[in-house]
Amino acid sequence: MPYIKPSSRESLNPAIEQLRQALVSLQLDDFEDSNNTEGNLNYIITKLLVDTYTDPISYANINDAMGVLSSAKAEFYRRCAVPYENSKIMQNGDVYPNTIQQEIDSLS
């Protein structure tokens, strides 16, 4: 869960902003003809995980790293993707029949 204390955020946010600015400034990767933001962000995440969770390398550390990734992914989906998808359902109409929602509602 990313909801850490404000004092911890204040300590981390300047470094995160500096990293974000570096990421944005890399318009083109040496090996690509287009913006490689995804590859550069993947590198940043991988490097942080390797530097944080592999000394010593152990099942517990690997499991912790996978848990962090899984939780961050789930929270990003919950807070960003779900509201976006809901707005698109309202804008363009739902593809799921009402009967599915009725079945789900009847389970609770």
C-alpha positions in Angstrom: 0.0 0.0 0.0 1.5 3.3 -1.1 -0.1 5.4 1.7 3.0 6.1 3.8 3.3 8.8 6.4 3.6 12.4 5.1 7.1 12.7 6.6 8.3 9.7 4.6 6.8 11.2 1.4 8.6 14.4 2.1 11.9 12.5 2.2 11.2 10.5 -0.9 9.4 12.9 -3.2 12.5 15.0 -4.2 14.4 11.9 -5.4 11.3 10.6 -7.2 10.8 13.9 -8.9 14.4 14.0 -10.0 14.1 10.5 -11.4 10.8 11.4 -13.1 12.5 14.4 -14.8 15.4 12.2 -16.0 12.9 9.7 -17.4 10.9 12.4 -19.2 14.1 14.0 -20.6 15.1 10.7 -22.3 13.1 11.3 -25.4 14.8 8.7 -27.5 16.6 5.6 -26.5 19.9 4.8 -28.3 18.4 1.6 -29.8 14.9 2.9 -30.6 13.4 5.2 -33.2 10.6 6.3 -30.8 10.1 7.3 -27.2 11.2 4.4 -25.0 9.5 5.5 -21.8 8.3 2.0 -21.0 11.7 0.4 -21.4 13.4 3.2 -19.4 10.8 2.9 -16.6 11.2 -0.9 -16.7 14.9 -0.4 -16.2 14.3 1.9 -13.2 11.9 -0.5 -11.5 14.2 -3.5 -12.2 17.3 -1.7 -10.9 15.5 -0.6 -7.7 14.3 -4.2 -7.1 17.7 -5.8 -7.8 19.5 -3.3 -5.6 16.9 -3.6 -2.8 16.0 -7.3 -2.8 19.0 -9.3 -3.9 21.5 -8.7 -1.1 21.2 -11.4 0.0 19.1 -13.2 -2.6 16.6 -15.4 -0.9 13.1 -16.7 -1.4 11.8 -14.3 1.2 13.3 -11.3 -0.6 12.1 -12.5 -4.0 8.6 -13.0 -2.5 8.7 -9.5 -0.9 9.7 -8.0 -4.3 6.9 -9.8 -6.1 4.5 -8.7 -3.4 5.5 -5.0 -3.9 5.0 -5.3 -7.6 1.7 -7.1 -7.3 0.3 -4.5 -4.8 1.5 -1.6 -6.8 -0.1 -3.1 -10.0 -3.4 -3.7 -8.2 -3.6 -0.3 -6.6 -2.7 1.4 -9.9 -5.5 -0.6 -11.6 -8.0 0.2 -8.8 -7.2 3.9 -8.7 -6.5 4.7 -12.4 -7.8 2.0 -14.7 -11.2 1.3 -13.1 -12.4 4.9 -13.0 -11.2 5.3 -16.6 -13.0 2.1 -17.8 -16.1 3.2 -15.9 -16.1 6.5 -17.7 -15.8 4.7 -21.0 -18.7 2.4 -20.1 -20.8 5.5 -19.5 -19.6 7.1 -22.7 -19.8 4.1 -25.0 -22.1 1.6 -23.3 -21.4 -1.6 -21.5 -20.5 -4.8 -23.3 -21.5 -7.1 -20.4 -25.2 -8.0 -20.3 -27.2 -6.8 -17.3 -27.8 -10.5 -16.4 -24.2 -10.9 -15.4 -24.4 -7.9 -12.9 -27.7 -9.3 -11.6 -26.0 -12.7 -10.9 -23.1 -11.0 -9.2 -25.5 -8.8 -7.1 -27.5 -11.9 -6.1 -24.3 -13.5 -4.6 -24.0 -10.9 -1.9 
